[in-house]
Amino acid sequence: MKNIVSVNENTVQYSTVSAVAIRLGVHAKLIYKEIEEGRLPAVKIGAPGSKRPTIRVPVAAFEAWEAKQLEGGAK
């Protein structure tokens, strides 16, 4: 997956929302909706109360979410 952020192999890897959307072939708004509704884990980076925090999706969490979708979707 492109746009993965990692310091070294022992750290958690993160992806951008746009990279997740591109991988799935969907609009980023759909990914933001999945995050907002708690179905796709994400990390918000920024000052508390920030109107536009930076959002990153842990790669392992995305891969688990994707596998669940392939098995029949969120329930």
C-alpha positions in Angstrom: 0.0 0.0 0.0 1.4 3.4 -0.9 1.7 6.3 1.5 2.6 4.1 4.5 4.3 5.9 7.3 6.7 3.9 9.4 9.8 4.7 11.5 11.1 1.1 11.5 9.8 -2.4 11.2 8.9 -2.6 14.9 6.5 0.3 14.8 2.8 0.5 13.8 2.4 1.4 10.1 -0.2 3.9 9.1 -1.8 4.8 5.8 -3.5 8.0 4.6 -7.3 8.0 4.1 -6.7 8.8 0.4 -4.4 5.7 0.0 -7.1 3.5 1.6 -9.7 5.0 -0.8 -7.5 4.4 -3.8 -6.8 0.8 -2.8 -10.5 0.2 -2.6 -11.4 2.2 -5.7 -13.8 4.4 -3.7 -14.1 8.1 -2.8 -12.3 9.3 0.4 -15.7 10.5 1.8 -16.7 6.8 2.1 -13.6 6.0 4.1 -14.2 9.1 6.4 -17.8 7.9 6.9 -16.6 4.4 8.0 -14.2 6.1 10.4 -16.8 8.5 11.8 -19.2 5.6 12.4 -16.6 3.6 14.2 -16.4 0.7 11.7 -12.8 1.5 10.6 -10.2 2.3 13.3 -8.2 5.4 12.8 -5.9 7.8 14.6 -6.6 11.5 14.7 -3.5 13.7 15.0 -3.8 17.3 16.0 -4.6 19.7 18.8 -7.7 18.7 20.9 -10.7 20.3 19.4 -9.0 20.9 16.0 -11.5 21.3 13.2 -9.3 19.5 10.7 -7.1 16.9 12.4 -4.8 14.7 10.3 -6.2 11.2 10.1 -4.2 8.0 9.7 -5.4 4.5 9.4 -3.3 1.7 11.0 -2.5 -0.7 8.2 -3.2 -3.8 10.3 -6.6 -2.4 11.3 -7.4 -1.7 7.6 -6.4 -5.1 6.5 -8.6 -6.7 9.3 -11.5 -4.5 8.3 -11.0 -5.3 4.6 -11.0 -9.1 5.4 -14.2 -8.7 7.4 -15.8 -6.9 4.4 -14.8 -9.7 2.1 -16.3 -12.2 4.5 -19.7 -10.6 4.3 -19.5 -7.1 5.6 -19.8 -5.4 9.0 -22.5 -6.8 11.2 
